[in-house]
Amino acid sequence: MLVDIVGRRWAFNLTCLISAAFGLGLGACNSYPAFLVVTAFVGFGIGGNIPIDTTICLEFIPQNRRFLLALLSLFQPVGVAICSAIAYGFIPKYSCSPNFSEAKPLPSCANVAAGVACCTRASNMGWRYLMFTLGAITLGIFILRFVVFNFKESPKFLVYRGFDDKAVEVLQHIAKTNNRPCGVTKEDFEALTTEQDSTVSRTELLGAGKAQLQTTMREKFFIEGARYKLLFKGWQMSRLTLLVWLTYICDFWGFTLAGTYLPTILALKNGAISLTLKFTYRTYIAIYTPGIFGVLLGGLMYALPNVGRKWTMVFSSGMMGISIFVFSAVNTEASNIGLNVMEYFFQSMFNAVLYGWTPEVFPAPIRGTACGLASFWGRLFGIIAPLMAQSLIPTAGLHGDTQATNSILYLAGGLTLGCVLTVALMPGKLLGGRSM
């Protein structure tokens, strides 16, 4: 909802700064409580970026270029592949030996008596070097976004907030950048507001242009609260809102479990067939790089008239769930790589379409609120998912416990398949139908 209150621009910069600053702080953590707190702030920043990125891009790109919303997710697998490459350089070299993927791994020094062989901070700096590096990269991106590429506020947001002059300035800037004349004037916005005022209430417009500048704080409070009511205006909108929330819940729940445990499970499976931790991290690069092509395929299918958003998401979520189930049943070098490639490929494809389609399907006055709420529900259940899975893990951990490992994979795969049902039930008339 922050994106609809303070604007796309400042919410965009604020969330990036938070993730950069606390990302650097992760590497300096020396206690579990501090690690949890800093990780929470990193998640706040990253989680806030996702709905903002797609919202602001949607409001700046032409109608016939909407497929670029799906391609915006291209940077996620690119980033994951780069992160895997950095981790490959640090973690195998600067980790305790024997490590967690080997037999009888060294315990943490915080959990053993003095004199017992354990994993010290000095011998386990690999993940810390990784966090320092990623935090520095994110901080550099924030500087680029805030200083070098200092983008303008969305004209739609400015119009709904009553800042017609600033909206015209932004449109003139866009026209100048593209070497085209700008035919929009302040009078055009005022005429549009007058037309709408005759048939639509101020609360329903959630801004009503200049009319909002004369409202009291109490009136503004009710206008902001009306965003939630608009999400449930009529049967079709209510159905859409609830199904979008359920889709995000199933998606985040499933891929959070996969993201949390698949690296550990893969390392343990590789360790069971005598493959080293270095091999496992090298494998991550091979697993995540094809996700780039998953996004490209999602962007291609995004605009196909006979497939489109809905059936692309149904197909990709189904294949994602199936790959997790099959992964639980086999353990060879080829299957460990191939099935994880398949899972991440279709995960990238599904999320590319989902993240691009969500802001497109909701009207502009509540676009940021709708995307933020959907992401909120997804991340809330993404927090719950590992807690539930933890109850399936014995005290000794996953090492050597095939039943516990498979239980987690079944849970992740089953929840992912829930997206097939929720997307299939979406009202087809609204999919891709919003333009304002």
Residue pairs with C-beta under 8 A, 6 or more apart in sequence:
1 224
1 227
1 368
1 369
1 372
1 373
2 11
2 48
2 368
2 372
3 11
3 51
3 52
3 55
3 368
3 369
3 371
3 372
4 157
4 206
4 227
4 365
4 366
4 367
4 368
4 369
4 372
5 224
7 153
7 154
7 157
7 158
7 161
8 52
8 55
8 56
8 59
8 153
8 154
8 157
8 368
9 56
9 151
9 152
9 153
9 154
11 48
11 52
11 368
12 49
12 52
12 53
12 56
12 145
12 151
13 142
13 145
13 146
14 48
15 44
15 45
15 46
15 47
15 48
15 49
15 52
16 45
16 49
16 138
16 141
16 142
16 145
16 146
17 45
17 142
17 146
18 41
18 42
18 44
18 45
18 48
19 41
19 42
19 44
19 45
19 46
19 49
19 138
20 45
20 135
20 138
20 139
20 141
20 142
21 41
21 135
21 139
22 38
22 39
22 41
22 42
22 45
22 135
23 42
23 45
23 131
23 134
23 135
23 138
23 139
24 131
24 132
24 135
24 136
24 139
25 38
25 41
25 135
26 35
26 38
26 39
26 42
26 131
26 135
27 127
27 128
27 129
27 130
27 131
27 132
27 135
28 128
29 35
29 38
30 121
43 379
47 375
47 379
48 372
50 355
50 371
50 375
51 358
51 359
51 368
51 371
51 372
51 374
51 375
52 368
53 72
54 69
54 72
54 355
54 356
54 358
54 359
54 371
55 154
55 359
55 367
55 368
55 371
56 151
56 154
57 68
57 69
57 72
58 66
58 69
58 359
58 360
58 367
59 154
59 155
59 156
59 157
59 364
59 367
60 154
60 174
61 68
61 69
63 435
66 302
66 303
66 356
66 360
66 432
67 299
67 300
67 302
67 303
67 356
68 299
69 302
69 355
69 356
69 357
69 359
69 360
70 295
70 298
70 299
70 302
70 352
70 353
70 355
70 356
70 357
71 295
71 296
71 299
71 352
71 356
72 352
72 355
72 356
73 295
73 298
73 348
73 351
73 352
73 355
73 356
74 292
74 295
74 296
74 299
74 352
76 291
76 295
76 348
76 351
77 288
77 289
77 290
77 291
77 292
77 294
77 295
77 344
77 348
78 292
80 288
80 291
81 285
81 288
81 289
81 291
81 292
83 130
83 134
84 281
84 284
84 285
84 287
84 288
85 285
86 130
86 133
86 134
87 126
87 130
87 281
87 284
88 278
88 281
88 282
88 284
88 285
90 126
90 127
90 129
90 130
90 133
91 126
91 127
91 130
91 277
91 281
92 126
92 276
92 277
92 278
92 281
93 126
94 123
94 124
94 125
94 126
94 129
95 123
95 124
95 126
95 127
95 277
96 105
96 106
96 119
96 120
96 123
96 124
97 106
97 123
98 104
98 105
98 106
99 105
99 106
99 277
100 264
100 267
100 399
101 267
101 268
101 270
101 271
101 276
101 277
101 280
102 271
102 277
103 271
105 119
105 399
106 117
106 118
106 119
107 116
107 118
107 119
108 118
108 119
109 118
109 119
109 120
109 121
111 118
112 118
145 151
152 170
152 173
152 174
153 166
153 170
154 170
155 167
155 170
155 171
156 167
156 364
156 436
158 164
158 166
158 167
158 170
159 167
159 189
159 207
159 209
160 205
160 206
160 207
160 208
160 209
160 212
160 364
160 365
161 207
161 212
162 207
162 208
162 209
162 210
162 211
162 212
162 213
164 186
164 189
164 190
164 209
164 210
165 186
167 189
168 182
168 184
168 185
168 186
168 189
171 182
171 184
172 182
174 182
175 181
175 182
176 182
189 209
190 209
190 210
193 208
193 209
193 210
193 211
196 205
196 208
197 208
197 211
202 208
202 211
202 212
202 215
202 223
203 222
203 223
203 226
204 226
204 230
205 365
206 223
206 226
206 227
206 230
206 365
206 366
207 223
207 365
212 220
212 223
215 223
227 365
227 366
227 369
228 369
230 237
230 363
230 365
230 366
231 237
231 238
231 241
231 362
231 366
231 369
231 370
231 373
232 238
232 241
236 427
236 429
236 430
237 430
239 425
239 427
240 361
240 426
240 427
240 430
241 370
243 422
243 423
243 425
243 426
244 358
244 361
244 370
244 374
244 426
245 373
245 374
245 377
246 418
246 422
247 313
247 354
247 374
247 419
247 422
247 423
248 354
248 374
248 375
248 377
248 378
249 377
249 378
249 381
250 415
250 416
250 418
250 419
250 422
251 317
251 350
251 351
251 354
251 378
251 416
251 419
252 378
252 379
252 381
252 382
252 385
253 378
253 381
253 382
253 384
253 385
253 415
254 320
254 321
254 324
254 385
254 412
254 413
254 415
254 416
254 418
254 419
255 320
255 347
255 351
255 412
255 416
256 382
256 383
256 385
256 386
257 385
257 386
257 389
257 408
257 411
257 412
257 415
258 324
258 343
258 347
258 412
258 416
260 385
260 386
260 389
261 386
261 389
261 398
261 408
261 409
261 412
262 340
262 343
263 284
264 398
265 398
265 405
265 408
265 409
266 280
266 283
266 336
266 340
267 277
267 280
268 398
268 399
268 405
269 331
269 336
270 276
270 279
270 280
270 283
270 333
270 336
271 277
272 331
273 331
273 332
273 333
275 333
283 336
283 337
283 340
286 337
286 341
287 337
287 340
287 341
287 344
288 344
290 341
290 344
290 345
291 344
291 345
291 347
291 348
292 348
293 345
294 316
294 344
294 345
294 346
294 347
294 348
294 349
294 352
295 348
295 349
295 352
297 349
298 312
298 316
298 348
298 349
298 350
298 352
298 353
299 352
299 356
301 307
301 308
301 312
301 353
302 308
302 309
302 312
302 352
302 353
302 356
302 357
304 312
308 431
308 432
309 353
309 357
309 431
309 432
310 423
310 424
310 426
310 428
310 431
312 349
312 350
312 353
313 350
313 353
313 354
313 357
313 419
313 423
314 420
314 423
314 424
316 346
316 347
316 349
316 350
316 353
317 346
317 350
317 416
317 417
317 419
317 420
317 423
318 417
318 420
319 342
319 346
320 343
320 346
320 347
320 350
320 416
321 413
321 414
321 416
321 417
321 419
321 420
322 413
322 417
323 339
323 340
323 342
323 343
323 346
323 413
324 339
324 343
324 409
324 412
324 413
324 416
325 409
325 410
325 413
326 335
326 339
327 335
327 336
327 339
327 340
327 343
327 409
328 405
328 406
328 409
328 410
328 413
330 339
350 419
357 431
357 432
358 370
358 371
358 374
359 367
359 368
359 370
359 371
360 432
360 434
361 430
361 431
361 432
361 433
361 434
362 370
362 371
362 434
363 434
363 436
364 436
385 411
385 415
388 411
389 408
389 411
392 404
392 407
392 408
392 411
393 401
393 404
393 408
394 401
394 404
398 404
398 405
398 408
